[in-house]
Structure formats: structure tokens, C-alpha cells
Amino acid sequence: MSSSSSKHSTYGSAVHAEGAPVLDVSHLSAGYDGHLALDDVTFHLHTGERVAVIGPNGAGKSTLFKVIAGILVPLSGQVNIAGDRPSGHICIAYVPQRSQVDWSFPVSVADVVMMGRVGKLGPLRWPKAQDWNIVRRSLEVVGMADLSQRQISELSGGQQQRMFIARALAQEAHLVLMDEPLTGLDVPSQKDIFRILDDLRQERVTVMVATHDLGQAAEHFDRVMLLNRRLLGFGAPEQVFEPEILMHAYGSHLHFVEGEQGIIAVGDTCCGEGDGADE
């Protein structure tokens, strides 16, 4: 990732203020068609953090990501990306839920990854050799260089997620938002995703991942954000995964099982593909 010694560096039409949090959310409220999905949410992230966003279906996880990415305008409050509003930033990569993607669309893996370069290219400009080299290197990082010409309809679930991560790499993103990237993946594919996330950490890329798997959130993430319309907990997993806090978020959908390593929280909402109509 490139850096600048000047007070501000330009990314698209927005700027990065030196020393500003990579993400600063203040009193954010958002929703759809009069339905409030997020209510007065405030937090900020440090550069290079890996944060798991958890909560029951309909908690507002996808809504939060869409506001941060600049796709959805908040009802109130403010979101700043490195000191500026999301609009105009090309350093934010948003990876939607796989169920929201039209996998029958006739494009190749390389075409999708090249979409990450659009903000860098500017309007009415065709990709140059340098851009295709970046696409190739991005696919190499995620282990998909040999699948660059494959149609996206032919990919497995794990390959689909790795392709989207390659698109984020080609975009040279500083903040990556991944909405349920592990849902429906087998264990080897999940391990591949975490290996790539480890590589992103080395590049000081900040990553937010929405997940229903509390065990993975505790094992693989620096901090955990617990949402249910409001921010109910945000901190180290051991701070957030207190029975009282979890019950407040999940209610009767959460059960506790005594295991060898202590109390394990088991939710019965882990099979959903989305967070409801408000998401």
C-alpha cells in the first residue's frame, strides 16, 4: 500500500488526513423505508485491525457495511474514512454476500478483478499493461492465477470469495468490508480465506467481516463488534463474549454449552444467508 509524507494524500476525489482513524463512525442511524436498522452507533477503527461484526439476523450488519461503503445514505450521524466522507473514496472494497451476486453474468474472473481498477483508471480510460499486471499479481496472491479466464458461474464458493478478495487487492483498498464471506464454505476454503486475511494484515489493510460464527470471531479477530440495531459491545472477544451481553443481543436464539475450554455460545441463527429485509 502506498503512503505519503505530506499532510494529506489523495485517493479518488477524497483525501486521507494524516493521523486520522481509518474509520470513524459517530452517532450513526440508518434504515430502509422507514424501518430503523441502525440506531446511534459510534466506534472507530485503527489501521490494520481485523474486526468481526456479529449479531442476529436483522441486526444491521449489512446496513452498516453499505453505509460505510457509501452505497446507503445514513438517516443521521456521520461516517469518516481517514478524515473524509465515504463518497469519493476508492480505497474501500465492499464484498457483498454471495447470494446477492448474479453468478450467471458472462464475465471472467480476470474481468471481475479488473473492476477493482476502475476507480484508479478514471472515466473513459482503458486498462493498461500495468493494470493487467496488478490483476495478475492479485490473483496470484489468492491462488487463482490459473483460473483468470474461467467464467464466474463455474467457480466454487471458496473461489468466489477469493476472487472478490483479489478484486480488493487490485483496488489497492485500505479498508475491506466482507459480508458473510465464510457462509457455506468448507473448512479448507475457510482456512484459505483466513490465510489471505493474514496477508492483508501484513499490508496494514483494515478488515471488517460480518459473521455468525462466534467461535471464529473469538479465534481469528482482534476485536469483536456486537450489533443488534445498537452497538451492544465492542472490544476484545473475551470482553464481548460475556453471557449477559450475548443474551441481550440474541435473546432466546442463544444457548450456552459447557465445554472443555469454558462456556461455549451456540446460536440458532447461523444458517441464514442475510440479515433480513432491512439488510
FENLINNOR-V601492 format. One record per residue. PSI is psi in whole degrees, -180 to 180 (none if undefined). D_FIRST is the distance of its C-alpha to the first C-alpha in Angstrom with 2 decimals. Layout:
# FENLINNOR-V601492
psi;d_first
PSI;D_FIRST
PSI;D_FIRST
This chain:
# FENLINNOR-V601492
psi;d_first
136;0.00
156;3.75
167;6.62
144;10.31
-6;13.54
169;15.62
-39;17.03
145;15.38
146;12.46
133;13.28
103;11.93
-139;14.97
0;18.10
169;16.78
157;15.26
117;13.26
130;15.78
129;14.91
-8;16.14
148;16.79
145;16.42
-30;13.69
126;16.89
111;20.41
127;23.34
117;26.75
49;30.13
129;28.89
138;31.65
159;31.33
-172;33.47
137;35.22
43;38.73
-3;39.88
126;38.64
114;36.49
-29;33.68
138;31.83
107;33.77
55;32.52
129;29.26
130;27.33
168;24.33
155;20.87
151;17.81
153;15.67
132;11.92
-1;11.48
154;15.07
115;16.68
130;19.68
132;22.61
116;24.58
165;28.19
163;31.50
170;34.40
138;34.55
10;34.58
-19;32.78
12;30.27
-50;27.10
-37;26.40
-44;27.53
-46;25.03
-41;22.11
-35;23.56
-45;23.94
-39;20.39
-8;19.19
11;21.69
-34;24.04
134;26.83
129;28.14
157;29.22
-36;32.87
168;32.16
-171;29.63
144;26.15
125;22.52
132;19.83
110;16.10
42;14.66
2;18.08
165;18.82
157;20.50
-35;18.92
127;20.56
-17;18.45
134;15.03
11;13.16
5;10.31
121;13.01
125;13.88
120;17.52
105;19.17
171;22.91
142;25.75
-28;26.84
-15;30.27
2;29.04
138;27.87
95;30.42
-6;30.07
-7;32.92
131;30.99
75;31.18
156;27.59
169;25.91
-46;22.88
-37;21.05
-44;22.20
-43;20.75
-38;17.29
-26;17.52
-26;18.26
-16;14.61
-6;14.30
-45;17.21
-32;15.54
-33;13.69
-38;17.03
171;19.24
144;22.91
30;25.21
136;22.75
151;22.77
143;19.88
177;19.72
-37;19.46
-40;15.80
-42;15.22
-32;17.49
-39;15.78
-40;12.50
-45;14.96
-46;16.68
-37;13.83
-41;12.88
-33;16.61
-40;16.87
-39;14.49
7;16.85
33;19.90
22;21.08
-35;20.95
-6;24.75
16;25.02
-32;23.14
4;26.47
142;27.98
142;29.08
-24;27.43
-17;30.96
3;31.28
150;28.42
172;29.09
-44;27.70
-39;25.16
-37;24.08
-45;23.76
-39;21.32
-35;19.23
-43;19.25
-35;17.94
-39;15.07
-38;14.35
-41;14.58
-39;11.94
-43;9.56
-31;10.84
-15;10.37
46;6.58
144;8.12
-21;7.63
121;11.31
126;13.23
119;17.03
117;19.18
105;22.91
51;25.15
-18;23.08
-7;25.43
126;28.71
2;31.00
147;28.94
171;30.72
-45;29.76
-40;28.09
-39;25.88
-40;24.96
-37;24.11
-43;21.81
-44;19.92
-33;19.66
-43;18.52
-38;15.54
-35;14.94
-39;15.10
-40;12.32
-36;10.11
-40;11.41
-27;10.32
7;6.59
28;7.85
132;8.24
133;11.66
132;14.27
129;17.83
121;20.36
130;23.90
154;26.39
-7;30.12
103;30.01
-33;30.63
-46;30.69
-39;27.19
-40;26.01
-34;27.69
-34;26.50
1;22.82
148;21.47
-46;20.95
158;22.85
133;25.12
121;25.96
117;29.51
143;30.47
79;33.79
-47;33.57
161;33.16
110;30.76
-19;33.03
143;30.82
113;27.32
-164;26.58
147;26.63
-41;28.35
-23;31.52
-38;31.82
-35;31.49
53;33.44
137;36.75
-41;39.59
-45;40.56
-44;37.14
-41;36.68
-35;40.21
-35;39.64
-45;36.81
-22;38.34
-133;42.05
-7;44.29
-5;41.46
136;40.40
151;42.48
134;42.24
133;43.16
119;43.97
-180;42.10
-32;42.01
15;38.94
-160;40.26
129;40.37
131;38.30
129;37.63
118;38.37
151;37.79
19;39.68
15;37.12
-7;34.64
-2;35.73
146;34.88
-13;32.40
-173;31.71
30;32.51
179;35.49
-28;36.31
-5;34.53
none;31.18
